Amino acid sequence: MTKFFVLLLSLATLFPATLWAGPGRTGAQILNLGGGARARALGDAFSAISGDVTTSLWNPSGIAQMPESKIRSGQTAAQASMFYTDYSAPFGEAGEGLYYTFLSGAMPLGDMGTIGATLQLQGQGTIAVTTDSPDVVREESLGTNWALTFSYADRITEHLAAGISGKMIRMVLGRESGSSYAVDMGMQYLLPFEMMPITVGAAIQNVGPGISFIDENQADPLPRLLRLGTSISLFRAKNHHIRFVSGITGYIDKLAENEEELTADLERLNAEREDKLTREQLLSDRGVGIRAFEWRHLQKNLGLEYWLGNLLALRVGYKAEPGINLPDLTDYFTYGIGIQVYLFNLDLTYGPRFGPSRERLIEATGVVVF
């Protein structure tokens, strides 16, 4: 239980930083991209999933229990994966060079737990440089954002797993750049229901100082998140397995507001309104403090996964982001398949529609288990 208390102490030390993250728009959006075609297909409801190397991006405790090796029976397996999304198609010529990818790996250390590492890369494309005429002088790259994460997880008891990640972040904005660091912490608990196994997961992500490009006094806070989720094994037989997953995500980057700025904003907004806003209404609209957990400010995630033996998986997911109203109901849904052949897994996801051309994205993850 020593490791459990160490993780709790770390959580208690770092949590106040999330409570007083302060006002302002978040930076380092690469940390919001998550990853993995399997997670995408399940509507990003991945905080209670375990045994998948990509879970370290959602809840670091998910790598505590890796599957059995296909080479050495009875031993847990290491995993390596690569995920790629090409954003150029939805944006046409303006999207040239836009992509998001990550490389991830995890290795069990026996009774010492599991370690993992993930490198995320976000290509920002290019911009046309002109002078006094519309003629393009040259194409200039907007640079590549990256985040490097190291994770550790272990089983505290038979039912409880805990994990922690440390990450380094580098963001580029034209010729300027900024860096920061952050910590993720998470736990998963398997409820003692033999008839229908249920895992609940919780994770706090991106706890760290803001990222600035020019002035440290104008640093943008990191996109701090609180994820809660469940994974329910609805049915399991010899060659069939149906899993239902769900999750909610709270954006806790802004749990306090500057009173002087709040008063000034309230006066400015009420100057042109007949029905005056109250301080409480403005805080509620902005999702400040405990109001960040109002239902309208939460991201909602649902997913359903069916495995036929260990060969084929069919997946469908639903994801609703706060403040984003998509034109069609189908835009909230994602679909995907998974194919497993000996040591190699290939996961593909289709949707949702994205960009000015409203094209659907196709995302892929390759995982090697050995």
N, C-alpha and C positions, 0 to 999 in steps of 0.2 A: 504493500500500500504506500510505500515511500514515494514512488513515482507519481502516484495520484495526488498526494499532498503538495509535491513540488509544482505540478501543473496548476493546482488550485491557487497556490501562492502567486504564480505568474499571472494568472487570470485576475486575481484581486489587485495586483500591482498595476496592471495595464488598463483595466476597465475604466477607471476614472478619466483616462485620456479620451475614451470614446464618449463619455457623458458630457464632456465640455469641449467637444471638437470645434465649436464655434460656427458662426455663420459663413456663408460663401458657397460658391459653386465648387463641386469636387473636380479634381484633376486626375491624371493617371487613369484614363478610361480603359486602358488595356487590362486593368484589374477587374473590370466588369464583363469582360468577354468570355470568361469561363473557358469551356472547351470540352471537346469530345463529342463525336457524332452520336454516341449512345445517349449521353446526357441531353443533347439537343432534341433527339427524337422523343425523349420522355419529358419534354417541356421544361428542362432544366431542374426537375425535381430530383436532385441527386445528393442531398445532404445526409440521407440515411442509407445510402448504398455503400457496400463494403466489398473488398476483394478486387477492385478495379483500380489500376494505376492512376487513372484520370481523376479519381475521387479527391486527390490531394488539392485540386483546384476548388473544391466545393466544401470539403470537410476533411482536414488532415488525418482524423482518426480512421478514415475509411481504408487506409492502407495497412491497418494493424493486422487484418486477417486476409492473407493472400490465398489463392486457390492452391490445390495440390499440384505438384510438378508432374508433367506428363512424361518426363524423362526418368526421374527418380521417384518412384511411387512411395507415398508416405511422407514426403518432404514438401514444404511449402515452396511456391514458385516465385521466381523473379519475373518482372514484366517490363517491357519497353514499348512505347507507343509514339505515334506521330499523327498529328491532326492538321488539316489544312482547309482554309476557306479562301476562295478567290472572290473578292468584292468588285472586280473590274467590270464584269458583265452587266450588272444592274445599272451602272453609271456610264456605260459607253466609253467614249474617249476620255472623259473626265476622270474615269476610275482606273486608268492605267497605273499599275504598280500598287494598287490597294489590296492588301491581303492580311490574313491573320493565321499564324501557325504556332504550334508548340511541339517540343520534344520532351518526353517524360519517361522516367524510369523509377522502379522501386525494387528493393532487394531485402528479403527477410534475413535477419541475423539470429535466427533461432530464438532462444529465451530472452535475447537482448532487445527484441522488437523488430521494427522495420524502418529502413531509411529510404528516402526518395528525393528526387531532384527534378525540376521542371524549368525549361527555358521557353518563355513566351516571346514572340516577335510580331510586331505590327508594322507593316509597311504602309507609309502614308502617301505614296505616289509621288507625282512630280507636279510642278507648276511652270507655266510658260512665263518667261521673263521678257518684258518689252521695254522700250524707251519712250520717246515722244511719239512714235508711230505705232500702229497696231501690229507691225511686223515682229515676229517672235525672234528675239536675239538668241536665246538658248532655253533649254529645258533644265530646270533645277530641281534636284531631289529634295523632298521635304523630310527625308530622314526616316529612320526606323526606331520605333520605341521598343524597349525590351524590359522584361522582368525575370529575374532568376530566383527560384524558390528552392529551399532545402527543407525537407520534412522528416519528422520522426513520429512514430506511433507505436503503441504497444497495448496489449490487453491487460487491464488492471485486475479484472476478475473474469470469471467465465462468461459473464454477460456484459461487462463494461469495457469499452475501449476508449482511449484518449490519444490525442495527437496535437502536435504543435509544428508550425512552419515559420521560417524566417525568410524574408524576401528582400532583394535589392531591386530598385526600380530606376530606370533611366528613360526620361522623356525628352523629345526633340521638338522644338517649335521654330521652324526656319533655321536660322543660324544660332539660335539660343538653345540651351539645354538645361535640364534640371534633374536632380536625383533625390531619392529618399529611400527609406526602408520601412518595413512593416512586419507585423506578426499576425498569424492566424492561430486560433485555438479551437479545438472541437472535441466533442464526445459523442459516442453512440452507445445505446443501451438496448440489449435484446430482452424484451419482456418475456417472462416465463410462461408463454402460452404454447403448449406443444401442438395443439390442433391447428393453430393459425399463427405461425411465428411473426412477430411484429418488432421491428427495430425503429427506435426513435433517435433522431440525430439533432444536434445543435452545434452551431459554429459561429464564432465572431471573427470577422475577416478584416484585414487591412487596417490594423491598429498601428498608427505611427504618425510621425510629423508630416505636415503639409509639404507640398512640392512647389518650388518657386523657380522662375526662369531668370528674373532680373532682380526683383526686390524681395528680400526675405519677409518683409512686413506685409506683402501681398500674396503670400503663399496660399495655394488652393489646397483645402483638406483632401485627404485620400477618400475614396468611396467606401466608407466603413459600412459593413453589413452585418446583420444578425440573421442567420438562417436557421429555420426550424423545419423538420421534415419527418416523414414516416415512410417505412417500406413494409408492405404487408404481403406475405406469401399466401395468396388466396387458395391456390390448389397446387399440389405437387404429387405426381405419380412417376412411374419409371421413366417415361419418355415425354412428359408434359409438365411444364411449370408456368404458372401465371402469377405475375407480381404486379401489385398496384402501389404506386408511389405518389406522394403528395408533398407539398412544401409551401412555406410562405417566407418572404424575405423582407425585412425592415431596413430602411436606409437610415442609419444612425450617425451620419456625418454632421448632423445639425440638431443636437439636443439642447442647445442653449442659444439665446439671441442677445445681441447687444442692445441694452435698453434704450440708449440714446438714438441709435439707428432705427429701432422699432417705433419709437415715438415720432420721429421725423417721417418715416414711411406712412404711418397711420394718418398723420396730418395731411400729407400730400395726397393720399388716396381719398380721404374724406372731403377734400376741398372740392371735388367734382362729383360727389355722390349725394343723392337725396337720402337713401337709406344708409346711415353711417355704420361703418365697420367698428366693431369693438376690438379691444386688444386681444381677447380670447379668440375671436373669429379669425383675425389675421394670423395668429399663431397656429390655429388649426389648419387654415388654408396652406400654410407653409410647411406643415408637418414638423413643427419644432417641439422638442421635449417629448413627453410621453405621447403626444399627438402623432408622432412618427409611426405609431402602431395602430392608428385608426385604419379601418378596413380599406378605405379608399387610397391610402398611401402605401399599401403592401403589394408586393409582387406575389401573384398566385400561380402555383405550378401543380400540374397533375400529369400522371403518366401511367401507361399500361404496357406491360411487356409479356410476351408469350414465347417460350422456348420449346422447340420441337427437338427432343433429345438434347444433344450438345452440338447440333449442327446448324440450326436455323432459328433466328429470333425475329419476331415481328413486333414493332413498337408504334405507339401513337402517344402524342402528348398535347398538352394545352398550357399556354403561358399568357398571362395578362399583366402588362406593365402599368404601374400607376401613371396617370396623366397622358397615356397614349391611347387614342381611340382609332383603331384600325377600321377601314371602310367595310370590310366583309368579315363575317363570323369565321370563315375558313382561314383568315389570316392569323388567327390565334392558335391554329393547330399545326403540329409537326408530325412527320411520319418517317419511319426508318426501318431498316432491316439490318441484321447481323448475321454473318456467315463465319463459321468456325471450322477450320481445316487443320487438324493436328496442332501445330504450335502457333498457327497464325489466325488472328481474328480480323475481319474487315467489317467495319460499321459504316453505313451510309445513311444520311438524313436528307430529307426533302422538305424545304419550306423554312420559315414563312416568306411571303413576297417582300422584296426589299428594294430600295432605291427608286429614282425617278421613273424608271421603266417598269417598275412593279414586277420584276422577274423573281422567281423563286430561287433560293440558294440551294446548292447541293454541297454537302459537307461530308468529309470522309475521315475516318480514323483507322489506322492500322495498328494492331497490338500483337506483340510476340510474347508468348508465355513459355518459359523454359526453366 
